Amino acid sequence: MTTSVTIGNLQVTALVDLTPPPRDVSMIFPDVPAADWEPHQALALENGMWQTQYCSFVIRPASGEGPVVLVDTAMGPGPHEPDGVPGRLLEELAVNGVEPGEVDFVITTHPHGDHVGWNVTYDGDTARATFPNAQYVVSRADWDQWTSAAVAPNVPAIGHSLQPLEGLGVLKLVDGEQEIAPGIKTLPANGHTPGHQCVLIESGGESGVVIGDLFHNLAQVTQTAWCPMFDWNQDMARTSRRDILGRASSGGWTVFAGHLRIGRNIGKVTGSRERFTWQPV
């Protein structure tokens, strides 16, 4: 089971915070007829159900010298329904030799609750940055949308896990492509949210990309028009999905997908435009 791949001099490791119960796929992809899932059953579903995981990725120099970057902070400490299980991100980091104080940057692909849950830890009502020495990188478009007076009061995760970053002095807003650490930069892929961004990794002539929620299920690699209920603007999401998958295919990028099962969530893409294929590494 592959959980870590080296891109040039940068090691990228998948960390599983939480595996939730499976859900009815028709609830997640309401516009996709049930019969259309038949060719994808073996590859994309588990017993006919949609099974996801909530993952983060840690990127660090293989040499051990240089910035440590964490992409997304998953669901958070919990306890999480339905069984009251806790999130495991800090344990996963520790197993991989990373302490919270060693993280230099936390890049948020987008501020949905399953991507920002460990941003902040609370002592009673007092918030502190879980990764105290890190800058938290958020796209400006997402910050403006999600912290607006029209949206933030209706989304508990924003007030709990996103807005406190500003008062804690750890927030870094970015626009477009921006280098965060050597070989690591943000890559806009709007549509899932207004400012959804991937993370492009380039080192030693090799490339990889952490895709955030560019796709949620392997069927979407082949069926690039399929969108889950979570996509904010489906037309934009389709365009971003096809663009990034096309670049990954033509450039031989390694793709890191946080909502696929561990062991198959790192892969290569081949094909073009409307129809790509996925090969786990």
C-alpha positions in Angstrom: 0.0 0.0 0.0 1.6 3.3 -1.2 1.2 6.2 1.2 4.2 8.2 0.3 5.8 9.2 -3.0 8.9 11.3 -3.7 8.7 14.1 -6.2 12.3 15.1 -7.0 13.6 16.1 -3.5 10.2 16.4 -2.0 8.4 13.6 -0.1 4.6 13.7 -0.1 2.8 11.5 2.4 -0.9 10.8 2.8 -2.3 11.0 6.3 -5.8 9.6 7.1 -7.6 11.6 9.7 -11.0 9.8 9.5 -12.9 7.2 7.6 -16.6 7.9 7.8 -19.4 5.4 7.1 -20.3 4.7 3.5 -23.2 6.8 2.0 -25.7 6.2 -0.7 -24.0 7.4 -3.9 -27.3 8.9 -5.2 -27.2 11.4 -2.3 -23.7 12.6 -3.3 -24.3 12.6 -7.1 -28.0 13.3 -7.4 -27.8 14.1 -11.1 -26.2 10.8 -12.1 -28.7 8.0 -12.9 -28.1 4.8 -10.9 -27.6 2.8 -14.1 -24.7 5.0 -15.1 -22.7 3.7 -12.1 -22.7 0.1 -13.3 -19.5 0.3 -15.3 -17.8 1.9 -12.4 -18.9 -0.3 -9.5 -15.7 -2.3 -9.1 -13.4 0.6 -9.3 -15.3 3.6 -7.8 -17.8 2.2 -5.3 -17.7 -0.2 -2.3 -20.7 -2.6 -2.3 -22.6 0.0 -4.4 -21.9 2.8 -1.8 -19.8 5.9 -1.9 -16.9 5.5 0.5 -14.6 8.5 1.2 -11.7 9.3 3.5 -10.7 12.6 5.0 -7.0 12.9 4.3 -4.2 15.5 4.7 -0.8 15.5 3.0 2.5 16.5 4.4 5.2 17.7 2.0 8.8 17.9 3.2 12.3 17.6 1.7 13.5 14.1 1.5 16.8 15.3 3.0 15.0 16.4 6.1 16.3 20.0 5.7 13.8 22.6 4.7 10.2 23.7 5.2 7.4 21.3 6.2 4.1 21.9 4.4 0.7 20.4 5.5 -2.1 20.5 2.9 -5.5 20.6 4.6 -6.2 19.7 8.2 -9.2 17.3 7.6 -12.0 16.8 10.1 -10.5 17.8 13.4 -10.4 16.2 16.8 -14.0 15.3 17.1 -15.6 13.2 18.5 -17.3 12.6 15.1 -20.6 11.0 14.4 -22.0 8.4 14.3 -19.7 6.5 16.7 -17.9 9.3 18.5 -14.5 8.5 16.9 -11.7 11.1 17.1 -9.7 12.5 14.3 -6.2 11.0 14.0 -4.2 13.6 12.1 -1.8 14.5 14.9 -1.2 10.8 15.6 -0.5 10.3 11.9 1.9 13.2 11.8 3.7 11.8 14.9 4.0 8.4 13.3 5.7 10.1 10.3 8.1 12.0 12.6 6.4 15.5 12.4 5.4 17.4 15.5 2.8 20.3 15.2 5.5 22.9 16.0 7.6 21.7 13.0 5.0 22.6 10.4 5.9 25.8 8.6 2.9 26.2 6.3 -0.7 24.9 6.3 -2.2 25.2 2.8 -6.0 25.1 2.7 -7.3 23.9 -0.6 -10.8 25.3 0.4 -12.5 25.9 3.7 -15.1 23.2 3.9 -15.3 21.6 7.3 -13.5 18.4 6.4 -10.4 20.4 5.3 -10.0 22.8 8.1 -10.9 20.8 11.2 -7.5 20.8 12.9 -6.7 24.4 12.1 -7.5 25.5 15.6 -7.4 23.8 19.0 -9.5 25.1 21.9 -8.7 25.3 25.6 -12.2 26.0 26.9 -13.2 29.0 24.8 -9.7 30.1 24.0 -8.5 29.3 20.5 -4.9 28.6 19.6 -3.3 27.5 16.3 -2.8 23.8 16.3 0.4 24.3 14.3 1.7 27.3 16.2 4.7 28.1 14.0 2.9 27.8 10.7 1.4 30.3 8.3 -2.1 29.2 7.2 -2.5 29.8 3.5 -6.0 30.5 2.3 -7.2 31.8 -1.1 -8.6 35.3 -0.9 -11.6 34.5 -2.9 -12.6 31.7 -0.5 -11.9 33.9 2.5 -14.0 36.7 1.2 -16.9 34.3 0.4 -16.9 32.1 3.5 -16.3 34.8 6.1 -18.9 37.2 4.6 -21.8 38.2 6.8 -24.1 36.3 4.5 -22.3 33.0 4.8 -20.2 32.7 8.0 -23.1 32.7 10.5 -24.7 29.7 8.7 -21.5 27.5 8.5 -20.2 26.6 12.0 -16.9 25.4 10.7 -16.0 28.9 9.5 -16.4 30.5 12.9 -14.8 27.6 14.7 -11.9 26.7 12.4 -11.3 29.5 9.8 -12.0 33.0 11.2 -9.9 32.6 14.3 -6.8 32.4 12.1 -6.9 36.1 11.5 -6.9 37.1 15.2 -4.2 34.6 15.9 -1.9 36.4 13.4 -1.2 33.2 11.3 -3.4 33.9 8.2 -1.8 34.4 4.8 -4.2 35.2 2.0 -3.1 34.4 -1.6 -4.4 35.2 -5.1 -3.7 32.9 -8.1 -0.5 31.0 -8.3 1.9 31.7 -5.5 5.1 30.0 -4.3 4.7 29.0 -0.7 7.9 27.1 -0.2 10.7 26.0 -2.7 9.0 23.8 -5.3 5.5 24.2 -3.8 2.9 26.6 -5.0 -0.8 27.2 -5.1 -2.7 26.4 -8.3 -6.2 27.8 -8.7 -8.9 25.3 -9.7 -12.1 27.2 -8.9 -15.5 25.7 -9.1 -15.8 23.4 -6.1 -15.6 26.7 -4.1 -15.0 30.2 -5.4 -11.3 30.0 -4.5 -10.6 26.3 -4.6 -6.9 25.7 -5.1 -4.7 22.7 -5.7 -1.1 22.5 -4.6 1.5 22.0 -7.4 4.8 20.3 -6.5 7.8 20.7 -8.8 11.2 19.3 -7.9 14.1 17.6 -9.8 12.3 17.6 -13.1 9.3 15.8 -11.6 5.8 17.2 -10.8 2.9 16.3 -8.6 -0.4 17.9 -7.5 -2.5 17.6 -4.4 -6.0 18.2 -5.8 -8.2 19.1 -2.9 -11.7 18.3 -4.0 -11.1 18.5 -7.8 -12.8 15.1 -7.8 -14.4 13.0 -5.0 -14.7 9.7 -6.7 -12.6 7.8 -9.2 -15.6 7.6 -11.7 -15.1 11.4 -12.1 -11.7 10.8 -13.7 -13.4 9.1 -16.6 -16.7 10.9 -16.3 -15.4 14.4 -16.0 -18.8 16.0 -16.3 -20.1 14.3 -13.1 -20.4 16.7 -10.2 -21.2 15.9 -6.6 -23.8 18.0 -4.6 -20.9 19.8 -2.9 -19.7 21.7 -6.0 -20.5 25.5 -5.8 -20.4 26.1 -9.5 -20.6 22.9 -11.5 -19.5 24.4 -14.9 -16.4 25.9 -13.3 -15.7 22.7 -11.5 -15.9 20.7 -14.7 -13.5 23.1 -16.5 -11.0 23.0 -13.6 -11.2 19.2 -13.4 -10.5 18.7 -17.1 -7.8 21.3 -17.1 -5.8 19.9 -14.2 -6.3 16.3 -15.3 -5.2 17.2 -18.8 -2.0 18.9 -17.4 -1.4 15.9 -15.1 -1.7 13.5 -18.1 0.4 15.4 -20.5 3.1 16.3 -17.9 3.2 12.9 -16.2 2.3 14.4 -12.8 1.7 12.2 -9.8 -1.8 13.0 -8.4 -2.7 13.0 -4.7 -6.4 12.8 -4.1 -7.6 13.3 -0.5 -11.1 11.7 -0.8 -10.0 8.4 -2.3 -9.2 5.3 -0.2 -5.7 5.1 1.1 -3.7 2.8 -1.2 -5.4 4.1 -4.3 -5.4 7.8 -3.6 -2.0 8.4 -5.2 -1.9 7.8 -8.9 -1.1 8.7 -12.5 -3.6 10.0 -15.1 -3.6 9.1 -18.8 -5.9 10.2 -21.6 -7.3 13.5 -22.6 -10.2 16.0 -22.2 -13.5 14.1 -21.7 -12.1 10.8 -20.7 -9.1 10.0 -18.5 -8.0 6.9 -16.7 -6.4 6.4 -13.3 -3.6 4.1 -12.3 -2.7 3.9 -8.6 1.1 4.0 -7.9 
